Amino acid sequence: MKNFFKHIRIYILRGLLAIIPIFLCILAIQLLYLLIDKRVVVFFNRFFEVRKIPGLGILLVLLCLYLIGLIVSNVIGKRLFHFIERISQRIPLVKVIYQLGKQFSESFSGEKGKEVFKRVVLVDWNNNGLWAMGFVTGRIIDQAGGEPMLRVFVPNVPSPTTGFIFIVKESAAIEPGWTVEEALKMVVSGSVIAPQEIRSKS
């Protein structure tokens, strides 16, 4: 009888682990439908009748983004957005918001040599032997000491969009040899999905 219950418990656990990824996919699709698809269709219905076909709203968003991408890629589109930028520079609050949005977009697009997360490092948290994982976002030169320093973004778990900014000496940062993708998976999963070893140190 004891082996029977053990057998049941093992296969129930395996079944649960098998449906978790499927459940998360269904949940993500449902959220996309409620937050984007449904609202976009309602918005377009104000101007012309749109059939309520599941996924149509997301398709319309992608189509609009594609068209905007075509527009900003040509000369006329660049002039138009440059004109909008000049207007925004004259409005105090709008100016700050627009500049932040522009810098954020440039970071994700990799323009001007920028990247959001360049590499993964480990930094000593408050010099107490506890190491925090962070993403290098850039460098800063210490004019007094002359040693290059790193801007390191240490994300909160499980949200990589919030966290802390560390300024550390480059010599004090450990290189674990992890890719940015591996580190992001570690953050989002709460370290459930994580590299099994530190491959290199510097």
C-alpha positions, 0 to 999 in steps of 0.5 A, a space after each residue: 500500500 505504501 508503494 502504491 501511494 508513492 507511485 501515485 504521488 510521483 506521477 501526480 507530481 510529474 503531471 503537474 510539472 508537465 502542465 505548468 508550461 502549458 498553463 503559463 502559455 495559455 495564461 500569456 495568450 489570455 492576457 494578450 487577448 484581454 490587454 491588447 487584442 480586445 481593446 484594439 478591436 474596440 478602438 478600431 470599431 470607433 472608426 469602422 466595423 471590425 469583426 471580433 476575430 481572436 488575434 485580429 487586434 494583435 495582428 492590427 497592432 503589428 501591422 501598425 508598427 510595421 507601417 510606422 517602421 516604414 514611415 520613420 525609415 524614409 526621409 519624410 518620416 525622419 523629418 516628421 519625427 524630427 519636427 515632433 521632437 523639436 516641438 516637444 523640446 519647448 514643453 518642459 514636462 513633455 521634453 523630459 518624458 520624450 528624452 527618457 523615451 528616446 534614450 530607452 528606445 535607442 538603448 533597445 535598438 542598439 543605436 549609437 553603440 548602445 545596448 541594454 545589457 552588455 554582459 553579466 557580472 557579480 558584484 559584492 553586496 555591501 562588502 559582506 561576502 554576498 554576491 549579487 548578479 547584475 548586468 553591465 549597462 556602461 562604463 564610467 571613468 573615475 578622473 580622480 583614480 583613473 580606474 574604469 568603473 562599471 554601471 551595473 544594474 542589479 534587478 529585482 526578482 522576478 521582475 528584471 525591469 526594477 532594481 538597483 544601480 551599482 557603480 563598481 570598479 571593473 577590477 572588483 566585478 566577477 565575470 561568471 561567464 554567463 550569457 545575458 539570456 541565462 541571467 535573465 532566465 535566472 531572474 524571472 524564474 527566481 533562480 529555479 532555472 540557473 547556470 550550474 557553475 561559474 565558468 570563469 572569473 576575472 
